[in-house]
Amino acid sequence: MKRRALLAAAVAVLLAGPALAQTREPAPAPPSATPAPAGPRVEIVTPHGRIVVEAYPDKAPITAGNFLKYVDRKLYDGATIYRASRPPNAVDYGMIQGGFNDVPGKKLAPIAHEPTTKTGLSHTDGAVSFGRFAPGTATSEFFICVGDQTYLDANPTAKGDNQGFAAFGKVVEGMDVVKKILALPTSPTAGSAVMKGSILMKPVPITRARRVTAPAA
C-alpha cells in the first residue's frame, strides 16, 4: 500500500506539471560558462607543413616559459626534427623529437623539472614535452606524442627517478604533418642506446618557429 501511495503521488506531481508551469515565473537561464583563454601558440614551419603548438604557461610555467624563450629568441630557426621513434610496423603511434641534438652554442641553461604530478598535464595524443636525462637537465630538445603515452608521465610508485617527462603544451594544428614526419625513413645504425634506430636519415629542417595569434572563438 505504501508503494502504491508513493506511485500515485508521483503521478499527481507529473499531471500538475503544466499547471505549475503556468503559475510560476520561468527560471532564469544559467550564466554561460566563460571559456578558458587559449595559451600562447607557436607555429613551427617545416618543408612538410606547419605544426601549431599551444603552450600552457599557467600549468607549466617553467617548461612552457623555456620553450617560448627559445621561440622568442628565434633559436629554433635552423634547428631540425631529427628523430622519429615508433614501434615496428606502427603507422600512427610513436613520437618525433626536435631541437639541436649535439649542436654546441645553441642551448640555454637547463631548467628545473616540472613533473606531470605537479602540472596536471599528461602525455596524451599531441602532447608536447621536453626530453631530458636526469631531472633538471632539459634544455632545447622537445618531442611530440602520436597516440597516448601516459607511461611518460610521472609515477611516484615506479622505479628509478619516477619523475617522468615535463609536458607543457599540445599540438592544435598539424598532427597530419607530425604523422608524416613520424613515417619518414630512419637509420638502423645511427644513434645510441634508446635512440638507436630512430634517427631520421634526412633530418627535417625547422624553417622558423614564431608565436601566432589564436583564431577567434
C-alpha positions in Angstrom: 0.0 0.0 0.0 2.8 2.3 0.8 4.5 1.8 -2.6 1.1 2.3 -4.3 0.6 5.6 -2.5 4.1 6.8 -3.5 3.4 6.0 -7.2 0.1 7.8 -7.0 1.8 10.9 -5.5 4.4 10.8 -8.3 1.7 10.7 -11.0 -0.1 13.6 -9.4 3.1 15.7 -9.5 3.6 14.9 -13.2 0.0 15.8 -14.0 0.3 19.0 -12.1 3.4 20.0 -14.1 1.6 22.0 -16.8 -0.5 23.9 -14.3 2.6 24.7 -12.2 4.4 25.9 -15.2 1.7 28.3 -16.0 1.7 29.9 -12.5 5.5 30.0 -11.8 7.9 32.5 -13.1 10.3 31.0 -15.6 13.6 30.1 -14.1 16.5 32.4 -15.1 18.9 30.9 -17.6 22.2 29.7 -16.1 25.1 32.0 -16.7 27.1 31.0 -19.7 30.5 29.5 -18.9 33.4 31.7 -19.8 35.9 29.6 -21.9 39.4 29.5 -20.6 41.7 31.8 -22.5 43.9 30.0 -25.0 47.6 29.7 -24.2 50.3 31.2 -26.4 50.5 29.5 -29.8 53.7 28.8 -31.8 53.8 27.9 -35.5 56.6 25.5 -36.4 57.2 25.7 -40.1 58.9 22.7 -41.9 59.2 21.6 -45.5 56.4 19.0 -44.8 54.0 21.7 -43.5 53.2 23.7 -40.3 52.7 22.5 -36.8 50.9 24.8 -34.3 51.6 24.2 -30.6 49.6 25.7 -27.8 51.7 26.1 -24.7 50.3 26.1 -21.1 52.4 28.6 -19.0 49.6 28.7 -16.5 50.1 25.0 -15.7 53.8 24.5 -16.5 55.4 28.0 -16.2 59.0 26.9 -16.2 58.8 24.4 -19.0 56.4 26.4 -21.3 58.4 29.5 -20.5 61.6 27.8 -21.6 60.0 26.8 -24.9 58.7 30.3 -25.5 62.1 31.7 -24.7 63.7 29.7 -27.5 60.9 30.8 -29.8 61.1 34.5 -29.0 64.9 34.5 -29.4 64.4 32.7 -32.8 66.8 30.0 -31.6 64.7 27.2 -33.2 65.2 28.7 -36.6 67.5 26.3 -38.4 67.1 23.5 -35.8 65.8 20.1 -37.0 63.4 17.4 -36.2 65.9 14.6 -36.2 64.2 11.7 -34.5 61.1 9.5 -35.3 60.6 6.8 -32.7 57.9 4.2 -33.5 57.3 0.5 -32.7 57.9 -1.9 -35.6 55.1 -1.7 -38.2 53.4 1.1 -36.3 51.7 3.7 -38.6 50.3 6.3 -36.2 51.9 5.7 -32.8 55.3 7.0 -31.5 57.0 10.3 -31.2 59.1 12.8 -33.1 61.8 14.9 -31.5 63.4 18.1 -32.5 65.9 20.7 -31.3 69.7 20.9 -31.7 70.8 17.4 -30.5 74.5 17.8 -30.1 75.0 21.2 -31.8 77.1 23.4 -29.4 76.3 27.0 -28.6 72.6 26.9 -29.2 71.2 25.6 -25.9 70.2 27.8 -23.0 70.8 26.8 -19.4 69.0 23.6 -18.1 65.6 24.2 -16.4 64.1 22.8 -13.2 61.9 19.7 -13.8 58.1 20.2 -13.6 56.6 16.7 -13.3 53.1 16.0 -14.5 52.0 15.3 -11.0 52.6 19.0 -10.4 51.2 20.4 -13.6 48.2 18.1 -14.1 49.2 17.6 -17.8 49.6 14.2 -19.4 51.4 12.7 -22.4 48.3 12.1 -24.5 48.0 12.3 -28.3 49.5 15.5 -29.5 51.2 16.4 -26.2 54.5 18.4 -26.5 57.1 17.7 -23.8 60.9 18.2 -23.2 63.4 15.5 -23.4 65.9 15.1 -20.6 68.4 12.8 -18.9 68.3 13.3 -15.1 65.6 15.6 -13.7 66.7 19.2 -14.2 68.8 18.7 -17.3 66.2 19.6 -20.0 67.4 22.3 -22.4 66.1 22.6 -26.0 65.0 19.1 -27.1 61.2 18.8 -27.4 59.1 15.9 -28.5 55.6 15.4 -29.8 53.5 12.3 -28.9 51.5 10.5 -31.5 48.9 8.5 -29.6 48.5 8.3 -25.8 51.8 7.6 -24.0 50.9 8.2 -20.4 53.7 5.9 -19.3 55.9 9.0 -19.8 54.0 10.8 -17.0 55.5 11.0 -13.5 54.7 7.9 -11.5 55.7 8.1 -7.8 55.3 4.3 -7.4 57.7 3.4 -10.3 61.3 2.5 -10.0 64.1 4.9 -10.9 63.7 8.7 -10.6 60.0 8.2 -11.5 59.6 11.9 -12.4 58.6 11.2 -16.0 58.9 14.0 -18.6 57.7 17.6 -18.5 54.7 18.0 -20.8 54.0 21.7 -21.4 51.7 22.0 -24.4 49.7 20.3 -27.2 49.5 20.3 -31.0 46.3 22.1 -32.0 47.0 22.1 -35.8 49.2 20.0 -38.0 49.0 16.5 -36.5 48.9 15.2 -40.1 52.4 16.8 -40.5 53.6 15.2 -37.3 52.5 11.8 -38.6 54.1 12.4 -42.0 57.4 13.1 -40.2 56.9 10.1 -38.0 56.7 7.9 -41.1 59.9 9.1 -42.7 62.8 6.6 -43.0 65.2 6.2 -40.1 68.7 4.8 -40.0 69.1 1.3 -38.5 72.5 2.2 -37.1 72.6 5.9 -36.2 72.2 6.9 -32.6 72.9 5.1 -29.4 71.1 3.5 -26.5 67.3 4.2 -26.7 67.8 6.5 -29.7 69.4 3.8 -31.9 67.3 3.1 -34.9 65.1 6.2 -34.5 67.3 8.9 -36.0 65.9 10.2 -39.3 68.0 9.5 -42.4 67.2 13.1 -43.5 66.5 15.4 -40.6 63.6 17.7 -41.2 64.6 21.4 -41.0 62.7 23.8 -38.9 62.5 26.8 -41.1 61.1 29.1 -38.4 59.2 29.0 -35.1 57.1 32.0 -34.2 54.2 33.0 -32.0 50.9 33.3 -33.8 47.5 34.6 -32.8 44.9 32.0 -31.8 41.7 32.1 -34.0 38.7 33.9 -32.5 36.3 31.6 -30.7 
